[in-house]
Amino acid sequence: MARQEKESKGVEVLWKSMPQEHDYPAARSYLTLLADADEADRVITAMHEVNELERFKAKDILRAARLPLLTEDNPHVLSDLKKIRSGEEISPILLLRGDLHGVRPLQIADGYHRVCACYHNDENTDIPCVLVDL
């Protein structure tokens, strides 16, 4: 018997061409919990210099970041789901690459709620990302 492909349960997600400017200070705030301000500033500068977004599936981003899927009733996830379902463009996410040795997981510097909303819409959603290395 042939394996049936899971049908997409969601709508097409529309994306802004680049992250919004206010995403970067939010990412910096998060990163300063993990590193000193100078290192966080270097990461944010590198993020600003990215000209081409990469795309990764929502399910893979959560796995690499080792983060739980937030529920659909989380206020921020719900807000992003409403934007997705109404056809509003949402902002790409900001990522700091982890490592294969398991010492440092992928960091979602900004966009965790958007990733979860995309997952609830369709776990196979390709999410445009600014991805930088430490």
MODELLER restraints for C-alpha pairs under 7 A, 6 or more apart:
rsr = mdl.restraints
at = mdl.atoms
rsr.add(forms.Gaussian(group=physical.xy_distance, feature=features.Distance(at['CA:8:A'], at['CA:122:A']), mean=6.07, stdev=0.5))
rsr.add(forms.Gaussian(group=physical.xy_distance, feature=features.Distance(at['CA:9:A'], at['CA:121:A']), mean=6.46, stdev=0.5))
rsr.add(forms.Gaussian(group=physical.xy_distance, feature=features.Distance(at['CA:9:A'], at['CA:122:A']), mean=5.75, stdev=0.5))
rsr.add(forms.Gaussian(group=physical.xy_distance, feature=features.Distance(at['CA:10:A'], at['CA:121:A']), mean=4.53, stdev=0.5))
rsr.add(forms.Gaussian(group=physical.xy_distance, feature=features.Distance(at['CA:10:A'], at['CA:122:A']), mean=5.26, stdev=0.5))
rsr.add(forms.Gaussian(group=physical.xy_distance, feature=features.Distance(at['CA:11:A'], at['CA:85:A']), mean=6.55, stdev=0.5))
rsr.add(forms.Gaussian(group=physical.xy_distance, feature=features.Distance(at['CA:11:A'], at['CA:121:A']), mean=6.83, stdev=0.5))
rsr.add(forms.Gaussian(group=physical.xy_distance, feature=features.Distance(at['CA:13:A'], at['CA:84:A']), mean=5.70, stdev=0.5))
rsr.add(forms.Gaussian(group=physical.xy_distance, feature=features.Distance(at['CA:14:A'], at['CA:87:A']), mean=6.50, stdev=0.5))
rsr.add(forms.Gaussian(group=physical.xy_distance, feature=features.Distance(at['CA:14:A'], at['CA:88:A']), mean=6.53, stdev=0.5))
rsr.add(forms.Gaussian(group=physical.xy_distance, feature=features.Distance(at['CA:14:A'], at['CA:89:A']), mean=4.61, stdev=0.5))
rsr.add(forms.Gaussian(group=physical.xy_distance, feature=features.Distance(at['CA:14:A'], at['CA:90:A']), mean=6.41, stdev=0.5))
rsr.add(forms.Gaussian(group=physical.xy_distance, feature=features.Distance(at['CA:15:A'], at['CA:89:A']), mean=4.63, stdev=0.5))
rsr.add(forms.Gaussian(group=physical.xy_distance, feature=features.Distance(at['CA:15:A'], at['CA:90:A']), mean=4.93, stdev=0.5))
rsr.add(forms.Gaussian(group=physical.xy_distance, feature=features.Distance(at['CA:15:A'], at['CA:91:A']), mean=5.93, stdev=0.5))
rsr.add(forms.Gaussian(group=physical.xy_distance, feature=features.Distance(at['CA:15:A'], at['CA:92:A']), mean=6.59, stdev=0.5))
rsr.add(forms.Gaussian(group=physical.xy_distance, feature=features.Distance(at['CA:16:A'], at['CA:89:A']), mean=5.48, stdev=0.5))
rsr.add(forms.Gaussian(group=physical.xy_distance, feature=features.Distance(at['CA:16:A'], at['CA:90:A']), mean=5.73, stdev=0.5))
rsr.add(forms.Gaussian(group=physical.xy_distance, feature=features.Distance(at['CA:16:A'], at['CA:91:A']), mean=5.26, stdev=0.5))
rsr.add(forms.Gaussian(group=physical.xy_distance, feature=features.Distance(at['CA:16:A'], at['CA:92:A']), mean=6.70, stdev=0.5))
rsr.add(forms.Gaussian(group=physical.xy_distance, feature=features.Distance(at['CA:18:A'], at['CA:91:A']), mean=6.77, stdev=0.5))
rsr.add(forms.Gaussian(group=physical.xy_distance, feature=features.Distance(at['CA:18:A'], at['CA:92:A']), mean=6.22, stdev=0.5))
rsr.add(forms.Gaussian(group=physical.xy_distance, feature=features.Distance(at['CA:19:A'], at['CA:91:A']), mean=4.97, stdev=0.5))
rsr.add(forms.Gaussian(group=physical.xy_distance, feature=features.Distance(at['CA:19:A'], at['CA:92:A']), mean=5.08, stdev=0.5))
rsr.add(forms.Gaussian(group=physical.xy_distance, feature=features.Distance(at['CA:19:A'], at['CA:93:A']), mean=6.69, stdev=0.5))
rsr.add(forms.Gaussian(group=physical.xy_distance, feature=features.Distance(at['CA:20:A'], at['CA:91:A']), mean=6.22, stdev=0.5))
rsr.add(forms.Gaussian(group=physical.xy_distance, feature=features.Distance(at['CA:23:A'], at['CA:110:A']), mean=6.32, stdev=0.5))
rsr.add(forms.Gaussian(group=physical.xy_distance, feature=features.Distance(at['CA:24:A'], at['CA:44:A']), mean=6.62, stdev=0.5))
rsr.add(forms.Gaussian(group=physical.xy_distance, feature=features.Distance(at['CA:26:A'], at['CA:110:A']), mean=6.45, stdev=0.5))
rsr.add(forms.Gaussian(group=physical.xy_distance, feature=features.Distance(at['CA:27:A'], at['CA:109:A']), mean=4.57, stdev=0.5))
rsr.add(forms.Gaussian(group=physical.xy_distance, feature=features.Distance(at['CA:27:A'], at['CA:110:A']), mean=4.91, stdev=0.5))
rsr.add(forms.Gaussian(group=physical.xy_distance, feature=features.Distance(at['CA:28:A'], at['CA:40:A']), mean=5.90, stdev=0.5))
rsr.add(forms.Gaussian(group=physical.xy_distance, feature=features.Distance(at['CA:28:A'], at['CA:41:A']), mean=6.92, stdev=0.5))
rsr.add(forms.Gaussian(group=physical.xy_distance, feature=features.Distance(at['CA:28:A'], at['CA:44:A']), mean=6.50, stdev=0.5))
rsr.add(forms.Gaussian(group=physical.xy_distance, feature=features.Distance(at['CA:30:A'], at['CA:109:A']), mean=6.23, stdev=0.5))
rsr.add(forms.Gaussian(group=physical.xy_distance, feature=features.Distance(at['CA:31:A'], at['CA:40:A']), mean=5.57, stdev=0.5))
rsr.add(forms.Gaussian(group=physical.xy_distance, feature=features.Distance(at['CA:31:A'], at['CA:109:A']), mean=6.50, stdev=0.5))
rsr.add(forms.Gaussian(group=physical.xy_distance, feature=features.Distance(at['CA:32:A'], at['CA:40:A']), mean=5.80, stdev=0.5))
rsr.add(forms.Gaussian(group=physical.xy_distance, feature=features.Distance(at['CA:43:A'], at['CA:134:A']), mean=6.77, stdev=0.5))
rsr.add(forms.Gaussian(group=physical.xy_distance, feature=features.Distance(at['CA:46:A'], at['CA:132:A']), mean=6.70, stdev=0.5))
rsr.add(forms.Gaussian(group=physical.xy_distance, feature=features.Distance(at['CA:47:A'], at['CA:130:A']), mean=6.35, stdev=0.5))
rsr.add(forms.Gaussian(group=physical.xy_distance, feature=features.Distance(at['CA:47:A'], at['CA:132:A']), mean=6.31, stdev=0.5))
rsr.add(forms.Gaussian(group=physical.xy_distance, feature=features.Distance(at['CA:50:A'], at['CA:130:A']), mean=6.58, stdev=0.5))
rsr.add(forms.Gaussian(group=physical.xy_distance, feature=features.Distance(at['CA:53:A'], at['CA:128:A']), mean=5.70, stdev=0.5))
rsr.add(forms.Gaussian(group=physical.xy_distance, feature=features.Distance(at['CA:53:A'], at['CA:129:A']), mean=5.25, stdev=0.5))
rsr.add(forms.Gaussian(group=physical.xy_distance, feature=features.Distance(at['CA:53:A'], at['CA:130:A']), mean=5.35, stdev=0.5))
rsr.add(forms.Gaussian(group=physical.xy_distance, feature=features.Distance(at['CA:54:A'], at['CA:128:A']), mean=5.52, stdev=0.5))
rsr.add(forms.Gaussian(group=physical.xy_distance, feature=features.Distance(at['CA:54:A'], at['CA:129:A']), mean=5.18, stdev=0.5))
rsr.add(forms.Gaussian(group=physical.xy_distance, feature=features.Distance(at['CA:54:A'], at['CA:130:A']), mean=6.52, stdev=0.5))
rsr.add(forms.Gaussian(group=physical.xy_distance, feature=features.Distance(at['CA:54:A'], at['CA:131:A']), mean=7.00, stdev=0.5))
rsr.add(forms.Gaussian(group=physical.xy_distance, feature=features.Distance(at['CA:55:A'], at['CA:126:A']), mean=5.61, stdev=0.5))
rsr.add(forms.Gaussian(group=physical.xy_distance, feature=features.Distance(at['CA:55:A'], at['CA:127:A']), mean=5.17, stdev=0.5))
rsr.add(forms.Gaussian(group=physical.xy_distance, feature=features.Distance(at['CA:55:A'], at['CA:128:A']), mean=4.44, stdev=0.5))
rsr.add(forms.Gaussian(group=physical.xy_distance, feature=features.Distance(at['CA:55:A'], at['CA:129:A']), mean=5.87, stdev=0.5))
rsr.add(forms.Gaussian(group=physical.xy_distance, feature=features.Distance(at['CA:56:A'], at['CA:126:A']), mean=5.20, stdev=0.5))
rsr.add(forms.Gaussian(group=physical.xy_distance, feature=features.Distance(at['CA:56:A'], at['CA:127:A']), mean=5.37, stdev=0.5))
rsr.add(forms.Gaussian(group=physical.xy_distance, feature=features.Distance(at['CA:56:A'], at['CA:128:A']), mean=6.79, stdev=0.5))
rsr.add(forms.Gaussian(group=physical.xy_distance, feature=features.Distance(at['CA:57:A'], at['CA:124:A']), mean=5.23, stdev=0.5))
rsr.add(forms.Gaussian(group=physical.xy_distance, feature=features.Distance(at['CA:57:A'], at['CA:125:A']), mean=5.31, stdev=0.5))
rsr.add(forms.Gaussian(group=physical.xy_distance, feature=features.Distance(at['CA:57:A'], at['CA:126:A']), mean=4.46, stdev=0.5))
rsr.add(forms.Gaussian(group=physical.xy_distance, feature=features.Distance(at['CA:57:A'], at['CA:127:A']), mean=5.94, stdev=0.5))
rsr.add(forms.Gaussian(group=physical.xy_distance, feature=features.Distance(at['CA:58:A'], at['CA:115:A']), mean=5.73, stdev=0.5))
rsr.add(forms.Gaussian(group=physical.xy_distance, feature=features.Distance(at['CA:58:A'], at['CA:118:A']), mean=6.45, stdev=0.5))
rsr.add(forms.Gaussian(group=physical.xy_distance, feature=features.Distance(at['CA:58:A'], at['CA:119:A']), mean=5.42, stdev=0.5))
rsr.add(forms.Gaussian(group=physical.xy_distance, feature=features.Distance(at['CA:58:A'], at['CA:123:A']), mean=5.48, stdev=0.5))
rsr.add(forms.Gaussian(group=physical.xy_distance, feature=features.Distance(at['CA:58:A'], at['CA:124:A']), mean=6.00, stdev=0.5))
rsr.add(forms.Gaussian(group=physical.xy_distance, feature=features.Distance(at['CA:58:A'], at['CA:125:A']), mean=5.66, stdev=0.5))
rsr.add(forms.Gaussian(group=physical.xy_distance, feature=features.Distance(at['CA:58:A'], at['CA:126:A']), mean=6.48, stdev=0.5))
rsr.add(forms.Gaussian(group=physical.xy_distance, feature=features.Distance(at['CA:58:A'], at['CA:127:A']), mean=6.42, stdev=0.5))
rsr.add(forms.Gaussian(group=physical.xy_distance, feature=features.Distance(at['CA:59:A'], at['CA:119:A']), mean=6.49, stdev=0.5))
rsr.add(forms.Gaussian(group=physical.xy_distance, feature=features.Distance(at['CA:59:A'], at['CA:123:A']), mean=5.33, stdev=0.5))
rsr.add(forms.Gaussian(group=physical.xy_distance, feature=features.Distance(at['CA:59:A'], at['CA:124:A']), mean=6.48, stdev=0.5))
rsr.add(forms.Gaussian(group=physical.xy_distance, feature=features.Distance(at['CA:62:A'], at['CA:68:A']), mean=6.98, stdev=0.5))
rsr.add(forms.Gaussian(group=physical.xy_distance, feature=features.Distance(at['CA:64:A'], at['CA:105:A']), mean=6.14, stdev=0.5))
rsr.add(forms.Gaussian(group=physical.xy_distance, feature=features.Distance(at['CA:64:A'], at['CA:106:A']), mean=5.48, stdev=0.5))
rsr.add(forms.Gaussian(group=physical.xy_distance, feature=features.Distance(at['CA:65:A'], at['CA:105:A']), mean=5.14, stdev=0.5))
rsr.add(forms.Gaussian(group=physical.xy_distance, feature=features.Distance(at['CA:65:A'], at['CA:106:A']), mean=4.35, stdev=0.5))
rsr.add(forms.Gaussian(group=physical.xy_distance, feature=features.Distance(at['CA:65:A'], at['CA:107:A']), mean=5.74, stdev=0.5))
rsr.add(forms.Gaussian(group=physical.xy_distance, feature=features.Distance(at['CA:65:A'], at['CA:108:A']), mean=6.97, stdev=0.5))
rsr.add(forms.Gaussian(group=physical.xy_distance, feature=features.Distance(at['CA:66:A'], at['CA:105:A']), mean=6.70, stdev=0.5))
rsr.add(forms.Gaussian(group=physical.xy_distance, feature=features.Distance(at['CA:69:A'], at['CA:116:A']), mean=5.82, stdev=0.5))
rsr.add(forms.Gaussian(group=physical.xy_distance, feature=features.Distance(at['CA:70:A'], at['CA:116:A']), mean=5.98, stdev=0.5))
rsr.add(forms.Gaussian(group=physical.xy_distance, feature=features.Distance(at['CA:72:A'], at['CA:78:A']), mean=5.66, stdev=0.5))
rsr.add(forms.Gaussian(group=physical.xy_distance, feature=features.Distance(at['CA:72:A'], at['CA:120:A']), mean=6.94, stdev=0.5))
rsr.add(forms.Gaussian(group=physical.xy_distance, feature=features.Distance(at['CA:76:A'], at['CA:113:A']), mean=6.06, stdev=0.5))
rsr.add(forms.Gaussian(group=physical.xy_distance, feature=features.Distance(at['CA:77:A'], at['CA:113:A']), mean=5.03, stdev=0.5))
rsr.add(forms.Gaussian(group=physical.xy_distance, feature=features.Distance(at['CA:77:A'], at['CA:114:A']), mean=6.54, stdev=0.5))
rsr.add(forms.Gaussian(group=physical.xy_distance, feature=features.Distance(at['CA:77:A'], at['CA:116:A']), mean=6.45, stdev=0.5))
rsr.add(forms.Gaussian(group=physical.xy_distance, feature=features.Distance(at['CA:77:A'], at['CA:117:A']), mean=5.15, stdev=0.5))
rsr.add(forms.Gaussian(group=physical.xy_distance, feature=features.Distance(at['CA:80:A'], at['CA:114:A']), mean=6.01, stdev=0.5))
rsr.add(forms.Gaussian(group=physical.xy_distance, feature=features.Distance(at['CA:80:A'], at['CA:117:A']), mean=5.95, stdev=0.5))
rsr.add(forms.Gaussian(group=physical.xy_distance, feature=features.Distance(at['CA:81:A'], at['CA:117:A']), mean=5.25, stdev=0.5))
rsr.add(forms.Gaussian(group=physical.xy_distance, feature=features.Distance(at['CA:92:A'], at['CA:127:A']), mean=6.80, stdev=0.5))
rsr.add(forms.Gaussian(group=physical.xy_distance, feature=features.Distance(at['CA:92:A'], at['CA:128:A']), mean=5.14, stdev=0.5))
rsr.add(forms.Gaussian(group=physical.xy_distance, feature=features.Distance(at['CA:92:A'], at['CA:129:A']), mean=5.37, stdev=0.5))
rsr.add(forms.Gaussian(group=physical.xy_distance, feature=features.Distance(at['CA:93:A'], at['CA:110:A']), mean=5.75, stdev=0.5))
rsr.add(forms.Gaussian(group=physical.xy_distance, feature=features.Distance(at['CA:93:A'], at['CA:111:A']), mean=4.82, stdev=0.5))
rsr.add(forms.Gaussian(group=physical.xy_distance, feature=features.Distance(at['CA:93:A'], at['CA:128:A']), mean=6.69, stdev=0.5))
rsr.add(forms.Gaussian(group=physical.xy_distance, feature=features.Distance(at['CA:93:A'], at['CA:129:A']), mean=4.87, stdev=0.5))
rsr.add(forms.Gaussian(group=physical.xy_distance, feature=features.Distance(at['CA:93:A'], at['CA:130:A']), mean=6.27, stdev=0.5))
rsr.add(forms.Gaussian(group=physical.xy_distance, feature=features.Distance(at['CA:94:A'], at['CA:108:A']), mean=6.11, stdev=0.5))
rsr.add(forms.Gaussian(group=physical.xy_distance, feature=features.Distance(at['CA:94:A'], at['CA:109:A']), mean=5.37, stdev=0.5))
rsr.add(forms.Gaussian(group=physical.xy_distance, feature=features.Distance(at['CA:94:A'], at['CA:110:A']), mean=5.09, stdev=0.5))
rsr.add(forms.Gaussian(group=physical.xy_distance, feature=features.Distance(at['CA:94:A'], at['CA:111:A']), mean=6.58, stdev=0.5))
rsr.add(forms.Gaussian(group=physical.xy_distance, feature=features.Distance(at['CA:94:A'], at['CA:129:A']), mean=5.79, stdev=0.5))
rsr.add(forms.Gaussian(group=physical.xy_distance, feature=features.Distance(at['CA:94:A'], at['CA:130:A']), mean=4.91, stdev=0.5))
rsr.add(forms.Gaussian(group=physical.xy_distance, feature=features.Distance(at['CA:94:A'], at['CA:131:A']), mean=6.34, stdev=0.5))
rsr.add(forms.Gaussian(group=physical.xy_distance, feature=features.Distance(at['CA:95:A'], at['CA:107:A']), mean=5.67, stdev=0.5))
rsr.add(forms.Gaussian(group=physical.xy_distance, feature=features.Distance(at['CA:95:A'], at['CA:108:A']), mean=4.79, stdev=0.5))
rsr.add(forms.Gaussian(group=physical.xy_distance, feature=features.Distance(at['CA:95:A'], at['CA:109:A']), mean=5.46, stdev=0.5))
rsr.add(forms.Gaussian(group=physical.xy_distance, feature=features.Distance(at['CA:95:A'], at['CA:129:A']), mean=6.68, stdev=0.5))
rsr.add(forms.Gaussian(group=physical.xy_distance, feature=features.Distance(at['CA:95:A'], at['CA:130:A']), mean=5.91, stdev=0.5))
rsr.add(forms.Gaussian(group=physical.xy_distance, feature=features.Distance(at['CA:95:A'], at['CA:131:A']), mean=4.76, stdev=0.5))
rsr.add(forms.Gaussian(group=physical.xy_distance, feature=features.Distance(at['CA:95:A'], at['CA:132:A']), mean=6.49, stdev=0.5))
rsr.add(forms.Gaussian(group=physical.xy_distance, feature=features.Distance(at['CA:96:A'], at['CA:106:A']), mean=5.91, stdev=0.5))
rsr.add(forms.Gaussian(group=physical.xy_distance, feature=features.Distance(at['CA:96:A'], at['CA:107:A']), mean=5.02, stdev=0.5))
rsr.add(forms.Gaussian(group=physical.xy_distance, feature=features.Distance(at['CA:96:A'], at['CA:108:A']), mean=6.59, stdev=0.5))
rsr.add(forms.Gaussian(group=physical.xy_distance, feature=features.Distance(at['CA:96:A'], at['CA:109:A']), mean=6.69, stdev=0.5))
rsr.add(forms.Gaussian(group=physical.xy_distance, feature=features.Distance(at['CA:96:A'], at['CA:131:A']), mean=5.80, stdev=0.5))
rsr.add(forms.Gaussian(group=physical.xy_distance, feature=features.Distance(at['CA:96:A'], at['CA:132:A']), mean=5.18, stdev=0.5))
rsr.add(forms.Gaussian(group=physical.xy_distance, feature=features.Distance(at['CA:96:A'], at['CA:133:A']), mean=5.83, stdev=0.5))
rsr.add(forms.Gaussian(group=physical.xy_distance, feature=features.Distance(at['CA:96:A'], at['CA:134:A']), mean=6.81, stdev=0.5))
rsr.add(forms.Gaussian(group=physical.xy_distance, feature=features.Distance(at['CA:97:A'], at['CA:106:A']), mean=4.88, stdev=0.5))
rsr.add(forms.Gaussian(group=physical.xy_distance, feature=features.Distance(at['CA:97:A'], at['CA:107:A']), mean=6.54, stdev=0.5))
rsr.add(forms.Gaussian(group=physical.xy_distance, feature=features.Distance(at['CA:97:A'], at['CA:131:A']), mean=6.53, stdev=0.5))
rsr.add(forms.Gaussian(group=physical.xy_distance, feature=features.Distance(at['CA:97:A'], at['CA:132:A']), mean=6.00, stdev=0.5))
rsr.add(forms.Gaussian(group=physical.xy_distance, feature=features.Distance(at['CA:97:A'], at['CA:133:A']), mean=5.19, stdev=0.5))
rsr.add(forms.Gaussian(group=physical.xy_distance, feature=features.Distance(at['CA:98:A'], at['CA:104:A']), mean=5.03, stdev=0.5))
rsr.add(forms.Gaussian(group=physical.xy_distance, feature=features.Distance(at['CA:98:A'], at['CA:105:A']), mean=4.37, stdev=0.5))
rsr.add(forms.Gaussian(group=physical.xy_distance, feature=features.Distance(at['CA:98:A'], at['CA:106:A']), mean=3.96, stdev=0.5))
rsr.add(forms.Gaussian(group=physical.xy_distance, feature=features.Distance(at['CA:98:A'], at['CA:107:A']), mean=6.77, stdev=0.5))
rsr.add(forms.Gaussian(group=physical.xy_distance, feature=features.Distance(at['CA:99:A'], at['CA:105:A']), mean=6.30, stdev=0.5))
rsr.add(forms.Gaussian(group=physical.xy_distance, feature=features.Distance(at['CA:118:A'], at['CA:125:A']), mean=6.22, stdev=0.5))
rsr.add(forms.Gaussian(group=physical.xy_distance, feature=features.Distance(at['CA:119:A'], at['CA:125:A']), mean=6.79, stdev=0.5))
